[in-house]
Amino acid sequence: MAGLDATFMLMPERRPCFVNGQKALFHKWIVDGQNNETVGLIELEDGSVQKRCSHEIVFCDNEIEQYAFPKDRPNLIPLDELVLKANTGESVYLMCATWGIREWALVRGEGIVETMSGALMHAVTFANGRKFLKRDYGVTWHTYRKKPEK
């Protein structure tokens, strides 16, 4: 195909976002050489370019909506460890696929338990007597604020 002379310019995709309440365009993630942290390179409305931490950037283009997620996943996100600890004295929905447990349980707190091998391990305890190793949280057992649909 003689005579074809085309020039292509690849532009990085920019995403609209808010940074501390200000409109901005996200350009890309970079590693900040001063402290070796990953930060976002953003452009504000006035044209200035800044590096910002990920917790300061809120994307507003709903890009996640174009992806198909499995329908058989629980409809809720499990509580993280810090939130679970903060729920001591409150009921959470407890799920453990290994033992087929799906029930409401009152969080008693954290403590040391002896495993079947005799090792002492950190565990989360529940008022119904159940104890689960903290190291397995999010792997073999989860807790939720509300009962998942599935």
Secondary structure by P-SEA (a helix, b strand, c coil): cccbbbbbbbbcbbbbbbcccbbbbbcccccccccbbbbbbccccccbbbbbccccccccccccccccccccccccccccaaaaaaaccccccccccccccbbbbbbcbbbbbbccccbbbbbbbccccbbbbccccccccccccccccc
